[in-house]
């Protein structure tokens, strides 16, 4: 755990007592802060009390008496409507940050790598963590993915923090200085939270306001938003420290993948590094872009190409991201519960054929978006969640659908149908948020795994 000493003997508000909020409370209290902790949800307050955390009702408090407010990333301070306590904090002149900024304020000697983008953040973050660890670097991996920032271990000047940064967190980290900043891609997501697409893009661009003069910038070149940002950065900063990457598009002077072969063109060497198409834990062109980003980071840290290639082969992948749960008798079960938008799901659909696709939840978009061109790979769609009728109406012209309602029913029908058309893939890739039926995408994916196990199938 990181002990936060920058607010010793000072009062600090913490609003939101999820994982990162509880972590912040512990770290601040260990450093001698007077913590005013609160959550709007009674269940979370009760859980905090059981952990010995003192609660302070911030609605009844004078926020001019606290030095800073640590705000959970999920709580809005602007769009679609600012939380009333954030308005109260601003009126009191109170700074609003998140737990990651506390980490940055405590440590100005370690290396910081920040990874953002709409899709692929977690895979890239875990992959570079795996590479650095395998190369015997001192490394801690967390942030938006995995371990909360303040639950990471303290590092010295030889250490590296690899942090996944969401658009929510980017707006609340004014103190961090990144040594390597990575932006993978931008596609529509969280638009309500940022006041539209322009606001979402602006939030992602904050990443490049948090760099040093000597920092490396790694940026994907496979969408118009990132290409425009890259051009702006090259005009402002020059090209020396900017590394363009791509998973399916040739990028002269960058790192890119051509027909599955990772190519390092930074020095016009065109060195073939590794055949990514033969690595089962990195399926599809979107994962090839993730691999290109991880490779670019590792080379920036002087890790040799053969070592990077070896660690790609030993990467285990992540749960809920095109995770192979089981394969038996010509039927494969893939858990891609993390796919909460059409762009992410489209990237999964292109990786398989004869797909029995389980889709639905809180649908955040107005059209099929990136899905329409790849629906020819779908044998049948099984709809779940509250928005199944809306999704069904959109999908009906392109693919046969069954309106199942819940995950258990969808899996049961999908399995029966998949057994009739082997080889086939049963893919949970919802293209929707999970909150209408599950606490989060992890619970949705774990439920899928549990239901598969209950089928009593033996893996072959």
NUDREN-449212 format. One record per residue (C-alpha): residue number from 0; x negated, y negated, z. Coordinates in steps of 0.5 Angstrom, whole numbers, plus 500, padded with zeros to 3 digits. Layout:
<pts>
+-----+-----+-----+-----+
!   n !  xx !  yy !  zz !
+-----+-----+-----+-----+
! NUM !   X !   Y !   Z !
...
+-----+-----+-----+-----+
</pts>
This chain:
<pts>
+-----+-----+-----+-----+
!   n !  xx !  yy !  zz !
+-----+-----+-----+-----+
!   0 ! 500 ! 500 ! 500 !
!   1 ! 498 ! 493 ! 499 !
!   2 ! 498 ! 488 ! 505 !
!   3 ! 500 ! 481 ! 503 !
!   4 ! 496 ! 476 ! 507 !
!   5 ! 498 ! 470 ! 503 !
!   6 ! 504 ! 469 ! 507 !
!   7 ! 501 ! 470 ! 514 !
!   8 ! 505 ! 467 ! 519 !
!   9 ! 510 ! 464 ! 514 !
!  10 ! 517 ! 466 ! 513 !
!  11 ! 519 ! 469 ! 506 !
!  12 ! 526 ! 471 ! 503 !
!  13 ! 527 ! 478 ! 500 !
!  14 ! 534 ! 479 ! 496 !
!  15 ! 535 ! 486 ! 494 !
!  16 ! 533 ! 492 ! 498 !
!  17 ! 532 ! 497 ! 492 !
!  18 ! 525 ! 500 ! 491 !
!  19 ! 521 ! 494 ! 490 !
!  20 ! 525 ! 490 ! 495 !
!  21 ! 523 ! 495 ! 501 !
!  22 ! 516 ! 495 ! 498 !
!  23 ! 516 ! 488 ! 499 !
!  24 ! 518 ! 488 ! 506 !
!  25 ! 513 ! 493 ! 508 !
!  26 ! 507 ! 489 ! 505 !
!  27 ! 509 ! 482 ! 507 !
!  28 ! 511 ! 485 ! 514 !
!  29 ! 504 ! 489 ! 515 !
!  30 ! 501 ! 482 ! 513 !
!  31 ! 504 ! 478 ! 518 !
!  32 ! 510 ! 475 ! 515 !
!  33 ! 517 ! 473 ! 518 !
!  34 ! 521 ! 477 ! 513 !
!  35 ! 528 ! 475 ! 512 !
!  36 ! 531 ! 481 ! 508 !
!  37 ! 538 ! 482 ! 505 !
!  38 ! 542 ! 486 ! 500 !
!  39 ! 549 ! 484 ! 498 !
!  40 ! 551 ! 492 ! 498 !
!  41 ! 553 ! 494 ! 505 !
!  42 ! 550 ! 501 ! 503 !
!  43 ! 543 ! 498 ! 502 !
!  44 ! 543 ! 494 ! 508 !
!  45 ! 545 ! 500 ! 512 !
!  46 ! 539 ! 504 ! 509 !
!  47 ! 534 ! 499 ! 511 !
!  48 ! 537 ! 498 ! 518 !
!  49 ! 535 ! 506 ! 519 !
!  50 ! 528 ! 504 ! 516 !
!  51 ! 527 ! 499 ! 522 !
!  52 ! 528 ! 493 ! 517 !
!  53 ! 531 ! 487 ! 520 !
!  54 ! 536 ! 484 ! 516 !
!  55 ! 538 ! 476 ! 516 !
!  56 ! 544 ! 474 ! 512 !
!  57 ! 541 ! 469 ! 507 !
!  58 ! 548 ! 466 ! 506 !
!  59 ! 548 ! 463 ! 513 !
!  60 ! 541 ! 461 ! 513 !
!  61 ! 537 ! 455 ! 511 !
!  62 ! 533 ! 457 ! 505 !
!  63 ! 529 ! 451 ! 506 !
!  64 ! 525 ! 454 ! 512 !
!  65 ! 522 ! 460 ! 507 !
!  66 ! 516 ! 459 ! 503 !
!  67 ! 518 ! 464 ! 497 !
!  68 ! 524 ! 468 ! 495 !
!  69 ! 522 ! 475 ! 493 !
!  70 ! 528 ! 477 ! 488 !
!  71 ! 530 ! 484 ! 485 !
!  72 ! 529 ! 484 ! 478 !
!  73 ! 536 ! 486 ! 477 !
!  74 ! 539 ! 480 ! 480 !
!  75 ! 540 ! 474 ! 475 !
!  76 ! 538 ! 467 ! 477 !
!  77 ! 540 ! 464 ! 470 !
!  78 ! 544 ! 469 ! 465 !
!  79 ! 550 ! 471 ! 465 !
!  80 ! 551 ! 467 ! 471 !
!  81 ! 546 ! 466 ! 477 !
!  82 ! 546 ! 469 ! 483 !
!  83 ! 549 ! 464 ! 488 !
!  84 ! 543 ! 465 ! 493 !
!  85 ! 538 ! 463 ! 487 !
!  86 ! 542 ! 456 ! 486 !
!  87 ! 541 ! 455 ! 494 !
!  88 ! 534 ! 457 ! 493 !
!  89 ! 533 ! 452 ! 488 !
!  90 ! 536 ! 447 ! 491 !
!  91 ! 532 ! 448 ! 497 !
!  92 ! 526 ! 447 ! 493 !
!  93 ! 524 ! 455 ! 494 !
!  94 ! 520 ! 458 ! 489 !
!  95 ! 523 ! 465 ! 486 !
!  96 ! 518 ! 471 ! 484 !
!  97 ! 518 ! 478 ! 484 !
!  98 ! 514 ! 483 ! 488 !
!  99 ! 509 ! 484 ! 482 !
! 100 ! 507 ! 476 ! 483 !
! 101 ! 505 ! 478 ! 490 !
! 102 ! 500 ! 483 ! 488 !
! 103 ! 497 ! 478 ! 483 !
! 104 ! 496 ! 473 ! 489 !
! 105 ! 493 ! 478 ! 493 !
! 106 ! 488 ! 481 ! 488 !
! 107 ! 484 ! 476 ! 484 !
! 108 ! 478 ! 481 ! 482 !
! 109 ! 481 ! 487 ! 479 !
! 110 ! 483 ! 488 ! 472 !
! 111 ! 490 ! 487 ! 470 !
! 112 ! 493 ! 490 ! 464 !
! 113 ! 501 ! 488 ! 463 !
! 114 ! 505 ! 492 ! 458 !
! 115 ! 512 ! 490 ! 455 !
! 116 ! 516 ! 491 ! 449 !
! 117 ! 524 ! 494 ! 448 !
! 118 ! 522 ! 501 ! 448 !
! 119 ! 516 ! 505 ! 449 !
! 120 ! 513 ! 501 ! 455 !
! 121 ! 513 ! 507 ! 460 !
! 122 ! 510 ! 512 ! 455 !
! 123 ! 504 ! 507 ! 454 !
! 124 ! 503 ! 505 ! 461 !
! 125 ! 503 ! 513 ! 463 !
! 126 ! 499 ! 515 ! 457 !
! 127 ! 493 ! 509 ! 458 !
! 128 ! 493 ! 511 ! 466 !
! 129 ! 492 ! 518 ! 464 !
! 130 ! 486 ! 516 ! 459 !
! 131 ! 483 ! 512 ! 464 !
! 132 ! 484 ! 517 ! 470 !
! 133 ! 481 ! 522 ! 465 !
! 134 ! 475 ! 517 ! 464 !
! 135 ! 474 ! 517 ! 471 !
! 136 ! 476 ! 510 ! 472 !
! 137 ! 479 ! 507 ! 478 !
! 138 ! 486 ! 506 ! 476 !
! 139 ! 493 ! 505 ! 479 !
! 140 ! 499 ! 505 ! 475 !
! 141 ! 506 ! 502 ! 476 !
! 142 ! 511 ! 496 ! 476 !
! 143 ! 517 ! 497 ! 472 !
! 144 ! 515 ! 504 ! 471 !
! 145 ! 514 ! 509 ! 477 !
! 146 ! 511 ! 506 ! 483 !
! 147 ! 513 ! 499 ! 486 !
! 148 ! 507 ! 494 ! 485 !
! 149 ! 506 ! 493 ! 492 !
! 150 ! 506 ! 501 ! 494 !
! 151 ! 500 ! 502 ! 489 !
! 152 ! 493 ! 503 ! 493 !
! 153 ! 488 ! 497 ! 494 !
! 154 ! 483 ! 496 ! 488 !
! 155 ! 476 ! 493 ! 488 !
! 156 ! 473 ! 489 ! 482 !
! 157 ! 472 ! 496 ! 479 !
! 158 ! 479 ! 498 ! 479 !
! 159 ! 485 ! 497 ! 474 !
! 160 ! 492 ! 496 ! 475 !
! 161 ! 496 ! 498 ! 469 !
! 162 ! 503 ! 495 ! 470 !
! 163 ! 509 ! 496 ! 466 !
! 164 ! 513 ! 489 ! 465 !
! 165 ! 520 ! 488 ! 464 !
! 166 ! 523 ! 482 ! 461 !
! 167 ! 526 ! 481 ! 468 !
! 168 ! 519 ! 481 ! 471 !
! 169 ! 516 ! 477 ! 466 !
! 170 ! 520 ! 471 ! 468 !
! 171 ! 518 ! 472 ! 475 !
! 172 ! 510 ! 473 ! 475 !
! 173 ! 507 ! 466 ! 475 !
! 174 ! 501 ! 467 ! 478 !
! 175 ! 498 ! 474 ! 474 !
! 176 ! 492 ! 473 ! 470 !
! 177 ! 492 ! 479 ! 465 !
! 178 ! 486 ! 482 ! 462 !
! 179 ! 490 ! 486 ! 457 !
! 180 ! 497 ! 484 ! 455 !
! 181 ! 501 ! 489 ! 450 !
! 182 ! 507 ! 487 ! 447 !
! 183 ! 510 ! 494 ! 443 !
! 184 ! 516 ! 491 ! 440 !
! 185 ! 522 ! 487 ! 440 !
! 186 ! 529 ! 489 ! 439 !
! 187 ! 536 ! 487 ! 441 !
! 188 ! 537 ! 489 ! 449 !
! 189 ! 539 ! 486 ! 455 !
! 190 ! 542 ! 480 ! 451 !
! 191 ! 547 ! 478 ! 456 !
! 192 ! 542 ! 477 ! 461 !
! 193 ! 537 ! 472 ! 457 !
! 194 ! 543 ! 468 ! 454 !
! 195 ! 542 ! 472 ! 447 !
! 196 ! 536 ! 474 ! 442 !
! 197 ! 533 ! 468 ! 443 !
! 198 ! 532 ! 468 ! 450 !
! 199 ! 530 ! 475 ! 450 !
! 200 ! 524 ! 474 ! 445 !
! 201 ! 522 ! 468 ! 449 !
! 202 ! 522 ! 472 ! 456 !
! 203 ! 518 ! 477 ! 452 !
! 204 ! 513 ! 471 ! 450 !
! 205 ! 512 ! 469 ! 457 !
! 206 ! 507 ! 475 ! 457 !
! 207 ! 502 ! 471 ! 453 !
! 208 ! 502 ! 465 ! 458 !
! 209 ! 499 ! 470 ! 463 !
! 210 ! 493 ! 471 ! 460 !
! 211 ! 485 ! 469 ! 461 !
! 212 ! 481 ! 466 ! 455 !
! 213 ! 477 ! 472 ! 454 !
! 214 ! 484 ! 477 ! 454 !
! 215 ! 485 ! 482 ! 449 !
! 216 ! 492 ! 482 ! 446 !
! 217 ! 495 ! 488 ! 443 !
! 218 ! 501 ! 487 ! 439 !
! 219 ! 506 ! 491 ! 435 !
! 220 ! 507 ! 490 ! 428 !
! 221 ! 513 ! 494 ! 426 !
! 222 ! 519 ! 488 ! 427 !
! 223 ! 520 ! 481 ! 425 !
! 224 ! 520 ! 478 ! 432 !
! 225 ! 513 ! 481 ! 434 !
! 226 ! 510 ! 479 ! 427 !
! 227 ! 512 ! 472 ! 428 !
! 228 ! 509 ! 472 ! 435 !
! 229 ! 502 ! 475 ! 433 !
! 230 ! 502 ! 470 ! 427 !
! 231 ! 503 ! 464 ! 432 !
! 232 ! 498 ! 467 ! 437 !
! 233 ! 493 ! 468 ! 431 !
! 234 ! 494 ! 460 ! 429 !
! 235 ! 493 ! 458 ! 437 !
! 236 ! 488 ! 463 ! 439 !
! 237 ! 484 ! 465 ! 433 !
! 238 ! 484 ! 473 ! 431 !
! 239 ! 478 ! 475 ! 435 !
! 240 ! 481 ! 478 ! 441 !
! 241 ! 488 ! 480 ! 438 !
! 242 ! 489 ! 487 ! 436 !
! 243 ! 495 ! 489 ! 431 !
! 244 ! 498 ! 496 ! 432 !
! 245 ! 503 ! 500 ! 428 !
! 246 ! 505 ! 507 ! 428 !
! 247 ! 508 ! 508 ! 421 !
! 248 ! 505 ! 501 ! 417 !
! 249 ! 498 ! 500 ! 415 !
! 250 ! 495 ! 494 ! 419 !
! 251 ! 488 ! 492 ! 416 !
! 252 ! 484 ! 490 ! 421 !
! 253 ! 488 ! 494 ! 427 !
! 254 ! 489 ! 500 ! 430 !
! 255 ! 495 ! 504 ! 426 !
! 256 ! 497 ! 511 ! 424 !
! 257 ! 498 ! 514 ! 417 !
! 258 ! 502 ! 520 ! 416 !
! 259 ! 500 ! 522 ! 423 !
! 260 ! 493 ! 520 ! 423 !
! 261 ! 490 ! 515 ! 428 !
! 262 ! 486 ! 510 ! 424 !
! 263 ! 481 ! 505 ! 427 !
! 264 ! 480 ! 499 ! 422 !
! 265 ! 478 ! 494 ! 427 !
! 266 ! 471 ! 495 ! 424 !
! 267 ! 473 ! 497 ! 417 !
! 268 ! 471 ! 504 ! 419 !
! 269 ! 477 ! 508 ! 418 !
! 270 ! 475 ! 513 ! 422 !
! 271 ! 480 ! 519 ! 423 !
! 272 ! 481 ! 520 ! 430 !
! 273 ! 486 ! 525 ! 431 !
! 274 ! 492 ! 528 ! 428 !
! 275 ! 498 ! 526 ! 432 !
! 276 ! 503 ! 530 ! 429 !
! 277 ! 500 ! 536 ! 432 !
! 278 ! 501 ! 533 ! 439 !
! 279 ! 508 ! 536 ! 442 !
! 280 ! 508 ! 531 ! 447 !
! 281 ! 508 ! 525 ! 443 !
! 282 ! 513 ! 526 ! 437 !
! 283 ! 515 ! 521 ! 432 !
! 284 ! 513 ! 515 ! 429 !
! 285 ! 515 ! 510 ! 435 !
! 286 ! 510 ! 515 ! 440 !
! 287 ! 505 ! 514 ! 435 !
! 288 ! 505 ! 507 ! 436 !
! 289 ! 505 ! 508 ! 443 !
! 290 ! 499 ! 512 ! 442 !
! 291 ! 496 ! 507 ! 438 !
! 292 ! 497 ! 502 ! 443 !
! 293 ! 494 ! 506 ! 448 !
! 294 ! 488 ! 507 ! 444 !
! 295 ! 487 ! 500 ! 443 !
! 296 ! 487 ! 499 ! 450 !
! 297 ! 482 ! 504 ! 452 !
! 298 ! 477 ! 502 ! 446 !
! 299 ! 477 ! 495 ! 449 !
! 300 ! 475 ! 498 ! 456 !
! 301 ! 469 ! 501 ! 452 !
! 302 ! 472 ! 509 ! 452 !
! 303 ! 469 ! 513 ! 447 !
! 304 ! 474 ! 515 ! 441 !
! 305 ! 472 ! 523 ! 442 !
! 306 ! 474 ! 522 ! 450 !
! 307 ! 481 ! 518 ! 448 !
! 308 ! 482 ! 524 ! 443 !
! 309 ! 481 ! 529 ! 448 !
! 310 ! 486 ! 526 ! 453 !
! 311 ! 492 ! 525 ! 448 !
! 312 ! 492 ! 533 ! 448 !
! 313 ! 492 ! 533 ! 455 !
! 314 ! 498 ! 528 ! 456 !
! 315 ! 504 ! 531 ! 459 !
! 316 ! 509 ! 526 ! 457 !
! 317 ! 515 ! 523 ! 461 !
! 318 ! 521 ! 526 ! 464 !
! 319 ! 527 ! 523 ! 460 !
! 320 ! 523 ! 521 ! 454 !
! 321 ! 525 ! 526 ! 449 !
! 322 ! 523 ! 531 ! 454 !
! 323 ! 524 ! 538 ! 452 !
! 324 ! 528 ! 542 ! 457 !
! 325 ! 528 ! 549 ! 454 !
! 326 ! 528 ! 552 ! 448 !
! 327 ! 531 ! 559 ! 447 !
! 328 ! 534 ! 563 ! 441 !
! 329 ! 533 ! 558 ! 436 !
! 330 ! 537 ! 552 ! 440 !
! 331 ! 532 ! 547 ! 444 !
! 332 ! 535 ! 542 ! 449 !
! 333 ! 532 ! 535 ! 449 !
! 334 ! 533 ! 530 ! 455 !
! 335 ! 532 ! 523 ! 452 !
! 336 ! 536 ! 520 ! 457 !
! 337 ! 532 ! 514 ! 458 !
! 338 ! 534 ! 512 ! 451 !
! 339 ! 539 ! 506 ! 453 !
! 340 ! 540 ! 502 ! 446 !
! 341 ! 541 ! 504 ! 439 !
! 342 ! 534 ! 503 ! 437 !
! 343 ! 531 ! 507 ! 442 !
! 344 ! 536 ! 513 ! 440 !
! 345 ! 534 ! 512 ! 432 !
! 346 ! 527 ! 513 ! 434 !
! 347 ! 529 ! 520 ! 437 !
! 348 ! 534 ! 522 ! 432 !
! 349 ! 529 ! 522 ! 426 !
! 350 ! 524 ! 527 ! 430 !
! 351 ! 529 ! 533 ! 429 !
! 352 ! 534 ! 536 ! 425 !
! 353 ! 541 ! 539 ! 425 !
! 354 ! 542 ! 535 ! 432 !
! 355 ! 548 ! 536 ! 436 !
! 356 ! 548 ! 529 ! 439 !
! 357 ! 551 ! 527 ! 446 !
! 358 ! 552 ! 520 ! 446 !
! 359 ! 555 ! 515 ! 450 !
! 360 ! 556 ! 510 ! 456 !
! 361 ! 556 ! 503 ! 457 !
! 362 ! 555 ! 501 ! 450 !
! 363 ! 551 ! 494 ! 450 !
! 364 ! 552 ! 493 ! 442 !
! 365 ! 557 ! 491 ! 437 !
! 366 ! 555 ! 496 ! 431 !
! 367 ! 551 ! 502 ! 430 !
! 368 ! 545 ! 498 ! 429 !
! 369 ! 539 ! 502 ! 427 !
! 370 ! 543 ! 509 ! 428 !
! 371 ! 546 ! 509 ! 421 !
! 372 ! 540 ! 510 ! 417 !
! 373 ! 539 ! 517 ! 421 !
! 374 ! 546 ! 519 ! 422 !
! 375 ! 545 ! 524 ! 416 !
! 376 ! 540 ! 529 ! 421 !
! 377 ! 546 ! 529 ! 426 !
! 378 ! 551 ! 536 ! 425 !
! 379 ! 556 ! 533 ! 430 !
! 380 ! 556 ! 528 ! 436 !
! 381 ! 559 ! 529 ! 443 !
! 382 ! 562 ! 522 ! 446 !
! 383 ! 562 ! 521 ! 453 !
! 384 ! 563 ! 515 ! 458 !
! 385 ! 568 ! 509 ! 458 !
! 386 ! 566 ! 507 ! 451 !
! 387 ! 567 ! 513 ! 447 !
! 388 ! 573 ! 510 ! 443 !
! 389 ! 569 ! 504 ! 441 !
! 390 ! 563 ! 509 ! 439 !
! 391 ! 568 ! 514 ! 436 !
! 392 ! 571 ! 509 ! 431 !
! 393 ! 564 ! 506 ! 429 !
! 394 ! 561 ! 513 ! 428 !
! 395 ! 567 ! 517 ! 425 !
! 396 ! 566 ! 514 ! 418 !
! 397 ! 559 ! 517 ! 418 !
! 398 ! 559 ! 524 ! 423 !
! 399 ! 564 ! 528 ! 426 !
! 400 ! 565 ! 527 ! 433 !
! 401 ! 568 ! 530 ! 439 !
! 402 ! 571 ! 525 ! 445 !
! 403 ! 569 ! 529 ! 451 !
! 404 ! 569 ! 524 ! 456 !
! 405 ! 563 ! 527 ! 461 !
! 406 ! 557 ! 530 ! 460 !
! 407 ! 558 ! 537 ! 463 !
! 408 ! 564 ! 538 ! 457 !
! 409 ! 560 ! 535 ! 452 !
! 410 ! 554 ! 540 ! 453 !
! 411 ! 559 ! 546 ! 454 !
! 412 ! 562 ! 544 ! 447 !
! 413 ! 555 ! 542 ! 444 !
! 414 ! 552 ! 549 ! 446 !
! 415 ! 557 ! 553 ! 443 !
! 416 ! 557 ! 550 ! 436 !
! 417 ! 549 ! 549 ! 436 !
! 418 ! 549 ! 557 ! 437 !
! 419 ! 553 ! 558 ! 431 !
! 420 ! 548 ! 554 ! 426 !
! 421 ! 541 ! 556 ! 429 !
! 422 ! 536 ! 553 ! 429 !
! 423 ! 539 ! 547 ! 432 !
! 424 ! 537 ! 541 ! 437 !
! 425 ! 542 ! 539 ! 443 !
! 426 ! 540 ! 532 ! 444 !
! 427 ! 542 ! 527 ! 450 !
! 428 ! 540 ! 521 ! 447 !
! 429 ! 546 ! 516 ! 449 !
! 430 ! 544 ! 509 ! 446 !
! 431 ! 548 ! 507 ! 452 !
! 432 ! 547 ! 504 ! 459 !
! 433 ! 548 ! 510 ! 464 !
! 434 ! 552 ! 506 ! 470 !
! 435 ! 559 ! 507 ! 468 !
! 436 ! 558 ! 515 ! 470 !
! 437 ! 551 ! 515 ! 473 !
! 438 ! 547 ! 511 ! 478 !
! 439 ! 541 ! 510 ! 473 !
! 440 ! 538 ! 514 ! 467 !
! 441 ! 534 ! 518 ! 471 !
! 442 ! 541 ! 521 ! 475 !
! 443 ! 544 ! 522 ! 468 !
! 444 ! 538 ! 526 ! 465 !
! 445 ! 537 ! 530 ! 472 !
! 446 ! 544 ! 532 ! 471 !
! 447 ! 543 ! 534 ! 464 !
! 448 ! 537 ! 539 ! 466 !
! 449 ! 542 ! 542 ! 472 !
! 450 ! 547 ! 543 ! 467 !
! 451 ! 542 ! 547 ! 462 !
! 452 ! 540 ! 551 ! 468 !
! 453 ! 547 ! 553 ! 470 !
! 454 ! 547 ! 556 ! 463 !
! 455 ! 543 ! 561 ! 465 !
! 456 ! 539 ! 561 ! 459 !
! 457 ! 532 ! 564 ! 459 !
! 458 ! 526 ! 560 ! 455 !
! 459 ! 523 ! 564 ! 449 !
+-----+-----+-----+-----+
</pts>
